[in-house]
């Protein structure tokens, strides 16, 4: 199999990269380890709870037990289908804060300031409910929408947050990325709008684009210090694909460093310890892991309905009918209907907390299940954690899952920010606009009020928002894996274009920034081929 470019991973970034490269007429092969995105639950927004541990379209990774997570292993869903995690996520569209990208530039990531990346956010999206064309795009493949149906509880939360001192923003992805506002989703009408159903769907008819599913990459091929191709396993066969220009890794924060390591690119001592011949000693591969760890505050609800009730019995039947006839209702919901971005302390230069509101509550004893009684929840998230972890190959076998050690809450500052966010959340729930609908705080419970008690609760019951980044960090120093143009340092013909290149987590959910990285990375690849400098 021959192509100019081989893109490994048809996820949030990979579909973008393959679509943009194939637009130029280049011959592109896109490899996806999972199946086609034909599972019905993928396309119904409310089907997300059915996908969190699905045996076919989810890698179902597991993070190691660490002190910060109370000695618990934590489930790590990652998408394993066309669209990757954009096919199984909560569909929340959050760009992050301009300070995130300016911070990247200050760290030496040339060309990645907010002014540099904004054109690529705009290029990717089609958001027709806003009027600020300086910040928002209207002609891109990615359909971004406001919620079509908003439950009264969400309006109550937004009013309560304002009463508690958080200013209202009519567009958290626009000029006012701080305060409280309603969520936006990647959705095509009533259906999920993954990158497979947007970018890749537009590109699929091109004769120069070949998409291979159930094609798991097993090794990168090298001639000296040049990457020349990939071997992959597909339905029991070992196949070799050669790239005349570049191999581009888009496997995400887990699979990209893992494939590099089992191919001999990574920290030499570790590779030797697991029996992998060293092709290129690159210590940063698999390091710098960051993720968003959250603690939930939940309340029992009275006087109004939550998703808990709408997901059962005759109400569910009514919502199914409403979805089929009107394209509205509970089945169009993602996981978060409103958010607050705020600062844990006044001296912070930009928000370091995200409070994610959902008009639902979850069964603590059953993963991914709603409680039977009505409830509401805020997930409290320190968005710029100082804690760092690793992802390391366990053996040379491509089928062996890597060892994921996130080290949640290992940095003391993360705990302080988390506790501040929990207290902010309690202040919002105490505001009259929403307090009238609260029966009692069920998690962690009002009896837990000391800093030590709240930290103990966070360690024992906290979870991840599934936003791993940073394991192929971008930069110009010796700890970086890729340079500012996303080329793997010290090698030719090899790039990484996905969330793993983020040097620092963004302020909020990571799918939108990952799509932007796909856009900008593709533009850089095309410009380098043409020997021109990109915008």
C-alpha positions as a printed NumPy array, in Angstrom:
array([[  0.   ,   0.   ,   0.   ],
       [  1.463,   3.353,  -1.07 ],
       [  0.493,   6.953,  -0.363],
       [  2.041,  10.357,   0.059],
       [  0.673,  10.654,   3.595],
       [ -0.373,   7.985,   6.05 ],
       [ -2.555,   9.305,   8.872],
       [ -2.712,   6.958,  11.879],
       [ -5.962,   7.429,  13.799],
       [ -9.313,   8.683,  12.461],
       [-10.25 ,  10.597,  15.594],
       [-10.983,  14.221,  16.411],
       [ -7.761,  15.415,  14.755],
       [ -7.138,  12.575,  12.292],
       [-10.36 ,  13.083,  10.343],
       [ -9.525,  16.782,  10.031],
       [ -5.969,  16.106,   8.856],
       [ -7.007,  13.495,   6.297],
       [ -9.779,  15.715,   4.956],
       [ -7.58 ,  18.789,   4.601],
       [ -4.617,  16.957,   3.049],
       [ -6.857,  15.17 ,   0.554],
       [ -8.362,  18.525,  -0.47 ],
       [ -5.006,  19.336,  -2.073],
       [ -5.074,  16.222,  -4.273],
       [ -2.433,  14.408,  -2.227],
       [ -2.805,  10.629,  -1.917],
       [ -3.791,   9.912,   1.689],
       [ -4.338,   6.664,   3.602],
       [ -6.254,   7.007,   6.871],
       [ -5.928,   4.09 ,   9.32 ],
       [ -8.481,   3.533,  12.088],
       [ -8.144,   0.693,  14.601],
       [-11.877,   0.558,  15.265],
       [-14.898,  -0.127,  13.05 ],
       [-17.039,   2.271,  11.054],
       [-19.206,   4.6  ,  13.13 ],
       [-22.392,   2.662,  12.347],
       [-23.468,   1.946,  15.941],
       [-26.787,   3.799,  16.443],
       [-25.901,   4.978,  19.974],
       [-23.047,   7.022,  18.495],
       [-25.388,   9.298,  16.585],
       [-28.04 ,   9.92 ,  19.262],
       [-26.587,  12.571,  21.596],
       [-28.091,  11.057,  24.753],
       [-26.537,   7.722,  23.799],
       [-23.248,   8.851,  25.342],
       [-23.927,   6.858,  28.526],
       [-24.145,   3.681,  26.421],
       [-20.683,   4.372,  24.958],
       [-18.6  ,   5.023,  28.075],
       [-17.572,   1.371,  28.377],
       [-18.766,  -0.079,  25.086],
       [-16.694,  -3.156,  24.185],
       [-16.417,  -2.376,  20.45 ],
       [-16.091,   1.387,  19.931],
       [-14.133,   2.2  ,  23.096],
       [-10.515,   1.381,  23.985],
       [-11.609,   1.062,  27.64 ],
       [ -8.285,   1.991,  29.138],
       [ -7.717,   2.055,  32.876],
       [ -5.513,   4.431,  34.852],
       [ -3.295,   3.047,  37.585],
       [ -4.363,   3.341,  41.209],
       [ -2.603,   6.293,  42.834],
       [ -2.862,   8.169,  46.116],
       [ -4.663,  11.086,  44.472],
       [ -7.521,   8.847,  43.374],
       [ -7.782,   7.109,  46.732],
       [ -5.994,   3.988,  45.557],
       [ -8.645,   3.384,  42.874],
       [ -8.107,   2.483,  39.24 ],
       [-10.116,   4.897,  37.083],
       [-11.804,   3.978,  33.823],
       [-10.494,   5.911,  30.794],
       [-12.844,   5.814,  27.793],
       [-11.244,   6.657,  24.438],
       [-13.013,   6.418,  21.083],
       [-12.178,   3.433,  18.864],
       [-14.193,   4.123,  15.731],
       [-14.345,   6.667,  12.928],
       [-14.435,  10.01 ,  14.696],
       [-12.517,   8.655,  17.686],
       [-13.475,  10.3  ,  20.95 ],
       [-15.627,  12.842,  19.081],
       [-17.929,   9.868,  18.402],
       [-18.335,   8.903,  22.066],
       [-17.871,  12.145,  24.014],
       [-20.38 ,  14.526,  25.595],
       [-20.322,  16.761,  22.489],
       [-19.411,  19.902,  24.443],
       [-17.753,  22.588,  22.319],
       [-15.316,  24.631,  24.411],
       [-12.388,  26.447,  22.806],
       [-10.572,  27.383,  25.996],
       [ -9.276,  30.748,  27.121],
       [ -7.085,  33.01 ,  24.954],
       [ -4.527,  32.982,  27.775],
       [ -4.02 ,  29.243,  27.191],
       [ -2.617,  29.732,  23.727],
       [ -0.686,  32.877,  24.579],
       [  0.892,  30.784,  27.324],
       [  1.899,  28.152,  24.772],
       [  3.593,  30.832,  22.691],
       [  5.422,  32.182,  25.734],
       [  6.722,  28.66 ,  26.386],
       [  8.382,  28.665,  22.981],
       [  5.646,  27.213,  20.785],
       [  6.1  ,  29.618,  17.902],
       [  2.95 ,  30.387,  15.937],
       [  0.526,  29.136,  18.605],
       [ -0.666,  32.342,  20.307],
       [ -4.399,  32.988,  20.422],
       [ -4.156,  35.346,  17.471],
       [ -2.393,  32.552,  15.57 ],
       [ -4.925,  29.818,  16.369],
       [ -8.168,  31.825,  16.17 ],
       [ -8.318,  31.611,  12.346],
       [ -8.233,  27.812,  12.618],
       [-11.008,  27.704,  15.213],
       [-13.042,  29.868,  12.854],
       [-12.108,  27.816,   9.795],
       [-13.288,  24.577,  11.388],
       [-16.715,  25.634,  12.626],
       [-20.165,  26.472,  11.348],
       [-21.879,  28.388,  14.151],
       [-24.867,  30.328,  12.903],
       [-26.457,  31.315,  16.204],
       [-23.929,  34.027,  16.98 ],
       [-23.226,  37.335,  15.249],
       [-19.567,  37.939,  16.155],
       [-17.813,  36.952,  12.942],
       [-14.45 ,  38.124,  14.289],
       [-14.5  ,  35.26 ,  16.782],
       [-16.899,  32.726,  15.306],
       [-16.853,  30.843,  12.015],
       [-19.851,  30.191,   9.76 ],
       [-18.511,  28.173,   6.835],
       [-16.566,  25.268,   8.353],
       [-17.498,  21.578,   8.332],
       [-18.008,  21.317,  12.117],
       [-21.596,  22.143,  13.044],
       [-21.804,  23.903,  16.415],
       [-25.204,  24.593,  17.972],
       [-26.739,  25.921,  21.156],
       [-28.958,  23.509,  23.068],
       [-32.329,  23.155,  21.328],
       [-34.127,  22.205,  24.547],
       [-33.16 ,  23.657,  27.925],
       [-34.74 ,  22.362,  31.126],
       [-35.888,  24.924,  33.727],
       [-33.249,  23.631,  36.147],
       [-30.517,  24.886,  33.827],
       [-32.056,  28.367,  33.676],
       [-32.209,  28.304,  37.478],
       [-28.535,  27.415,  37.686],
       [-27.521,  30.231,  35.343],
       [-29.558,  32.728,  37.382],
       [-28.122,  31.381,  40.648],
       [-24.558,  31.66 ,  39.376],
       [-25.147,  35.309,  38.495],
       [-26.593,  35.906,  41.948],
       [-23.427,  34.355,  43.39 ],
       [-21.283,  36.884,  41.533],
       [-20.448,  35.255,  38.198],
       [-21.218,  37.549,  35.238],
       [-23.311,  36.216,  32.373],
       [-21.626,  35.503,  29.032],
       [-23.832,  35.041,  25.986],
       [-21.007,  33.147,  24.26 ],
       [-18.265,  31.469,  26.304],
       [-16.476,  30.705,  23.026],
       [-16.511,  34.35 ,  22.002],
       [-15.261,  37.595,  23.502],
       [-16.343,  36.737,  27.058],
       [-14.866,  33.329,  27.969],
       [-15.287,  33.98 ,  31.707],
       [-18.443,  33.816,  33.803],
       [-21.57 ,  31.68 ,  33.45 ],
       [-23.164,  30.715,  30.172],
       [-25.084,  28.052,  28.298],
       [-23.266,  25.175,  26.649],
       [-22.736,  24.666,  22.931],
       [-22.56 ,  21.295,  21.188],
       [-21.079,  19.694,  18.087],
       [-24.342,  18.492,  16.573],
       [-25.871,  18.147,  13.112],
       [-29.523,  18.878,  13.679],
       [-30.689,  16.211,  16.104],
       [-27.606,  14.016,  15.553],
       [-24.063,  13.975,  16.938],
       [-21.63 ,  15.99 ,  14.836],
       [-18.376,  14.039,  15.138],
       [-15.39 ,  14.798,  12.916],
       [-16.262,  11.603,  11.029],
       [-19.724,  12.928,  10.215],
       [-18.433,  16.377,   9.275],
       [-14.851,  16.596,   7.987],
       [-14.47 ,  12.98 ,   6.889],
       [-17.941,  12.693,   5.412],
       [-17.213,  15.666,   3.144],
       [-13.945,  14.048,   2.028],
       [-14.998,  10.411,   1.609],
       [-15.817,  10.575,  -2.082],
       [-12.345,  11.701,  -3.084],
       [-10.494,   9.016,  -5.047],
       [ -7.178,  10.089,  -3.489],
       [ -8.388,   9.311,   0.069],
       [ -8.401,   5.703,   1.251],
       [ -9.965,   4.962,   4.648],
       [ -9.078,   1.654,   6.296],
       [-11.074,   0.597,   9.374],
       [-10.232,  -2.221,  11.821],
       [ -6.625,  -1.385,  10.92 ],
       [ -4.517,  -1.295,  14.077],
       [ -1.053,   0.231,  13.655],
       [  1.595,  -2.088,  15.092],
       [  4.919,  -0.438,  14.18 ],
       [  6.39 ,   2.597,  12.502],
       [  8.91 ,   1.782,   9.778],
       [ 12.257,   3.575,   9.608],
       [ 15.164,   3.871,   7.228],
       [ 17.818,   5.388,   9.454],
       [ 16.247,   8.458,  11.008],
       [ 13.453,   8.756,   8.452],
       [  9.998,   7.298,   9.025],
       [  8.911,   5.606,   5.816],
       [  5.663,   3.882,   6.708],
       [  3.521,   1.848,   9.082],
       [  2.701,  -1.795,   9.594],
       [ -0.84 ,  -2.558,  10.669],
       [ -3.001,  -5.529,  11.473],
       [ -6.355,  -5.8  ,   9.723],
       [ -8.704,  -8.775,  10.14 ],
       [ -5.848, -11.118,  10.932],
       [ -3.491,  -9.904,   8.202],
       [ -0.243,  -7.953,   8.649],
       [ -0.079,  -5.155,   6.071],
       [  2.618,  -2.612,   5.268],
       [  1.817,   0.927,   4.163],
       [  4.572,   3.175,   2.81 ],
       [  4.51 ,   6.985,   2.815],
       [  6.498,   8.924,   0.252],
       [  6.141,  12.179,   2.212],
       [  5.095,  11.766,   5.851],
       [  3.515,   9.546,   8.467],
       [  1.24 ,  11.587,  10.724],
       [  0.224,  10.245,  14.134],
       [ -3.269,  11.266,  15.259],
       [ -3.852,   8.566,  17.865],
       [ -4.339,  10.912,  20.794],
       [ -2.624,  11.251,  24.149],
       [ -2.593,   7.483,  24.759],
       [ -2.043,   5.843,  21.392],
       [  0.429,   8.264,  19.8  ],
       [  3.129,   7.95 ,  22.495],
       [  2.434,   4.224,  22.77 ],
       [  3.015,   3.631,  19.053],
       [  6.169,   5.749,  19.155],
       [  7.523,   3.767,  22.092],
       [  6.879,   0.287,  20.702],
       [  8.48 ,   1.502,  17.459],
       [ 11.684,   2.472,  19.27 ],
       [ 11.121,   6.209,  19.747],
       [ 11.064,   7.343,  23.356],
       [ 13.08 ,   7.26 ,  26.582],
       [ 15.883,   4.816,  25.781],
       [ 16.166,   3.311,  29.259],
       [ 12.484,   2.431,  29.366],
       [ 12.464,   1.016,  25.841],
       [ 15.434,  -1.191,  26.646],
       [ 13.774,  -2.364,  29.87 ],
       [ 10.799,  -3.757,  27.921],
       [ 12.847,  -5.2  ,  25.073],
       [ 12.262,  -2.586,  22.371],
       [ 15.309,  -1.725,  20.183],
       [ 15.997,   2.001,  20.371],
       [ 15.624,   3.893,  17.088],
       [ 15.72 ,   7.363,  18.605],
       [ 16.186,   8.37 ,  22.253],
       [ 13.476,  10.957,  22.933],
       [ 12.87 ,  11.235,  26.708],
       [  9.654,  13.286,  26.521],
       [  7.575,  10.616,  24.787],
       [  4.898,   9.532,  27.266],
       [  5.791,  12.196,  29.846],
       [  3.936,  15.439,  30.719],
       [  0.536,  13.674,  30.968],
       [ -2.211,  16.026,  32.146],
       [ -5.918,  15.422,  32.627],
       [ -8.947,  17.101,  34.134],
       [ -9.896,  15.51 ,  37.471],
       [-13.243,  16.474,  38.99 ],
       [-15.243,  16.153,  42.181],
       [-19.024,  16.194,  41.863],
       [-21.514,  18.01 ,  44.063],
       [-25.038,  16.626,  43.679],
       [-28.442,  17.617,  45.044],
       [-31.78 ,  15.875,  45.218],
       [-34.36 ,  17.946,  43.29 ],
       [-37.987,  18.874,  43.959],
       [-40.605,  20.908,  42.154],
       [-39.238,  20.309,  38.648],
       [-37.948,  17.472,  36.484],
       [-34.405,  16.425,  35.704],
       [-32.994,  14.087,  33.082],
       [-33.316,  11.272,  35.64 ],
       [-37.107,  11.306,  35.246],
       [-37.072,  11.93 ,  31.503],
       [-34.916,   8.839,  30.984],
       [-37.575,   6.4  ,  32.298],
       [-41.052,   5.065,  31.657],
       [-43.712,   7.006,  29.759],
       [-41.623,  10.175,  29.866],
       [-38.831,   8.433,  27.983],
       [-41.339,   7.207,  25.383],
       [-42.532,  10.792,  24.973],
       [-38.939,  12.036,  24.575],
       [-38.243,   9.374,  21.922],
       [-41.297,  10.54 ,  19.986],
       [-40.265,  14.159,  20.382],
       [-36.786,  13.345,  19.093],
       [-38.21 ,  11.508,  16.074],
       [-40.793,  14.14 ,  15.145],
       [-39.233,  17.449,  16.228],
       [-35.522,  16.709,  16.642],
       [-35.721,  18.19 ,  20.141],
       [-35.946,  17.075,  23.742],
       [-33.815,  15.076,  26.154],
       [-32.344,  12.768,  23.504],
       [-30.55 ,  15.771,  21.962],
       [-28.769,  16.558,  25.244],
       [-25.053,  16.209,  25.772],
       [-23.599,  15.94 ,  29.269],
       [-23.391,  19.582,  30.393],
       [-25.995,  22.27 ,  29.814],
       [-24.329,  25.283,  31.455],
       [-20.879,  26.192,  32.733],
       [-19.05 ,  28.658,  34.91 ],
       [-15.443,  29.671,  34.24 ],
       [-14.002,  31.461,  37.249],
       [-10.813,  32.13 ,  39.206],
       [-10.006,  30.311,  42.419],
       [ -8.39 ,  33.493,  43.752],
       [ -8.593,  37.149,  42.663],
       [ -4.892,  37.297,  41.809],
       [ -5.237,  34.657,  39.08 ],
       [ -4.706,  36.139,  35.63 ],
       [ -7.41 ,  33.994,  33.992],
       [ -9.94 ,  31.339,  35.023],
       [ -8.496,  28.174,  36.57 ],
       [-11.863,  26.57 ,  37.389],
       [-14.692,  25.156,  35.303],
       [-17.984,  24.306,  37.   ],
       [-20.044,  22.045,  34.736],
       [-23.772,  21.857,  35.453],
       [-25.951,  18.911,  34.466],
       [-29.691,  18.673,  35.304],
       [-29.155,  15.038,  36.336],
       [-27.429,  12.981,  39.028],
       [-25.536,   9.719,  38.766],
       [-25.722,   6.446,  40.662],
       [-22.505,   6.208,  42.689],
       [-22.715,   2.413,  42.692],
       [-23.196,   1.904,  38.925],
       [-20.88 ,   3.508,  36.394],
       [-22.71 ,   5.593,  33.797],
       [-26.157,   5.081,  35.365],
       [-28.557,   7.821,  36.428],
       [-30.207,   7.817,  39.841],
       [-33.907,   7.019,  39.91 ],
       [-34.883,  10.168,  41.817],
       [-34.522,  13.623,  40.285],
       [-31.182,  15.285,  40.846],
       [-28.693,  17.887,  39.617],
       [-24.914,  17.91 ,  39.59 ],
       [-21.949,  20.22 ,  39.214],
       [-18.589,  18.726,  38.292],
       [-15.869,  20.904,  39.81 ],
       [-12.768,  20.956,  37.607],
       [ -9.373,  22.625,  38.134],
       [ -8.688,  23.315,  34.471],
       [ -4.944,  24.005,  34.615],
       [ -3.612,  21.291,  36.934],
       [  0.017,  21.196,  38.018],
       [ -0.041,  17.404,  38.477],
       [  1.844,  15.429,  35.836],
       [  1.802,  11.76 ,  34.927],
       [  3.072,   9.322,  32.327],
       [  1.894,   6.844,  29.705],
       [  4.404,   4.051,  29.122],
       [  4.374,   0.941,  26.959],
       [  4.277,  -2.227,  29.036],
       [  5.804,  -4.479,  26.366],
       [  6.742,  -4.502,  22.67 ],
       [  3.329,  -6.012,  21.885],
       [  1.084,  -3.462,  20.172],
       [ -1.985,  -5.193,  21.613],
       [ -0.781,  -4.813,  25.223],
       [ -2.345,  -1.758,  26.856],
       [  0.085,   0.913,  28.061],
       [  0.536,   1.79 ,  31.72 ],
       [ -1.342,   5.028,  32.459],
       [ -0.216,   6.832,  35.626],
       [ -2.002,  10.195,  35.835],
       [ -0.893,  11.146,  39.392],
       [ -4.1  ,  13.074,  40.031],
       [ -3.898,  15.669,  42.836],
       [ -0.198,  14.983,  43.356],
       [  0.427,  18.747,  43.221],
       [ -0.871,  20.496,  46.341],
       [ -2.069,  23.493,  44.325],
       [ -4.591,  21.331,  42.462],
       [ -6.256,  20.395,  45.739],
       [ -6.504,  24.019,  46.817],
       [ -8.137,  25.009,  43.527],
       [-10.536,  22.062,  43.721],
       [-11.65 ,  22.961,  47.246],
       [-12.203,  26.578,  46.196],
       [-14.37 ,  25.361,  43.329],
       [-16.426,  23.159,  45.628],
       [-17.108,  26.105,  47.907],
       [-18.044,  28.31 ,  44.932],
       [-20.457,  25.601,  43.802],
       [-22.085,  25.421,  47.218],
       [-22.538,  29.185,  47.132],
       [-24.33 ,  28.879,  43.788],
       [-26.583,  26.088,  45.065],
       [-27.414,  28.284,  48.077],
       [-28.68 ,  31.096,  45.837],
       [-32.483,  31.453,  45.88 ],
       [-32.96 ,  30.804,  42.161],
       [-31.915,  27.177,  42.548],
       [-32.065,  26.561,  46.303],
       [-35.858,  26.419,  46.003],
       [-35.484,  23.197,  43.986],
       [-32.99 ,  21.527,  46.318],
       [-34.058,  18.956,  48.887],
       [-30.582,  18.117,  50.166],
       [-26.964,  17.9  ,  49.049],
       [-26.442,  14.196,  48.444],
       [-22.747,  14.344,  47.477],
       [-20.532,  14.926,  49.344],
       [-23.169,  15.914,  51.914],
       [-23.344,  19.076,  54.008],
       [-21.695,  17.318,  56.955],
       [-18.419,  17.273,  55.011],
       [-17.214,  20.852,  55.194],
       [-13.57 ,  20.992,  56.279],
       [-10.786,  21.246,  53.713],
       [ -9.461,  17.86 ,  54.802],
       [-12.914,  16.31 ,  54.523],
       [-13.497,  17.726,  51.055],
       [-10.07 ,  16.517,  49.871],
       [-10.731,  13.041,  51.229],
       [-14.05 ,  12.973,  49.366],
       [-12.379,  14.167,  46.151],
       [ -9.744,  11.431,  46.367],
       [-12.234,   8.656,  47.105],
       [-14.997,   9.65 ,  44.695],
       [-13.456,  11.979,  42.108],
       [-13.192,  11.016,  38.477],
       [-11.822,  12.245,  35.178],
       [-13.473,  14.334,  32.474],
       [-11.533,  12.243,  29.931],
       [ -9.241,  15.034,  28.679],
       [ -5.728,  13.519,  28.568],
       [ -3.139,  15.638,  26.762],
       [  0.554,  16.456,  26.671],
       [  2.35 ,  13.13 ,  26.14 ],
       [  4.055,  14.243,  22.899],
       [  4.604,  17.784,  24.083],
       [  5.221,  20.581,  21.601],
       [  8.112,  22.971,  22.147],
       [ 11.651,  23.832,  21.226],
       [ 13.528,  22.544,  24.301],
       [ 15.053,  19.111,  25.01 ],
       [ 11.947,  17.861,  26.847],
       [  9.743,  18.478,  23.797],
       [  8.723,  15.622,  21.498],
       [  7.627,  17.732,  18.526],
       [  8.715,  21.164,  17.409],
       [  6.396,  24.097,  16.795],
       [  5.52 ,  22.664,  13.371],
       [  4.614,  19.332,  15.013],
       [  7.56 ,  17.429,  13.487],
       [  9.047,  14.772,  15.745],
       [ 12.379,  16.14 ,  16.922],
       [ 15.421,  14.393,  15.47 ],
       [ 13.463,  12.397,  12.88 ],
       [ 12.31 ,  13.053,   9.333],
       [  8.973,  12.196,   7.731],
       [  7.068,  11.969,  11.032],
       [  4.633,  14.341,  12.745],
       [  2.179,  14.169,  15.609],
       [ -1.055,  16.143,  15.217],
       [ -3.457,  15.543,  18.107],
       [ -4.105,  16.441,  21.764],
       [ -0.839,  14.846,  22.854],
       [  1.11 ,  17.862,  21.544],
       [ -0.503,  20.324,  23.987],
       [  2.2  ,  21.591,  26.34 ],
       [ -0.434,  22.68 ,  28.883],
       [ -4.097,  21.729,  29.21 ],
       [ -6.623,  24.208,  27.899],
       [ -9.254,  25.881,  30.071],
       [-12.104,  23.431,  29.56 ],
       [-13.015,  20.49 ,  27.373],
       [-10.394,  19.508,  24.836],
       [-12.263,  18.368,  21.736],
       [-12.533,  21.816,  20.108],
       [ -8.823,  22.625,  20.668],
       [ -7.912,  19.196,  19.277],
       [ -9.888,  19.904,  16.11 ],
       [ -8.108,  23.269,  15.862],
       [ -4.775,  21.437,  16.193],
       [ -5.873,  19.198,  13.313],
       [ -6.641,  22.26 ,  11.179],
       [ -3.404,  24.086,  11.977],
       [ -1.274,  20.94 ,  11.78 ],
       [ -2.68 ,  20.11 ,   8.346],
       [ -2.009,  23.666,   7.169],
       [  1.578,  23.396,   8.405],
       [  2.047,  20.069,   6.631],
       [  0.746,  21.497,   3.352],
       [  2.859,  24.634,   3.7  ],
       [  6.008,  22.609,   4.392],
       [  5.324,  20.467,   1.339],
       [  5.021,  23.626,  -0.731],
       [  7.967,  25.199,   1.106],
       [  5.918,  28.203,   2.1  ],
       [  5.257,  29.648,   5.536],
       [  1.67 ,  29.125,   6.793],
       [ -0.481,  31.995,   8.049]])
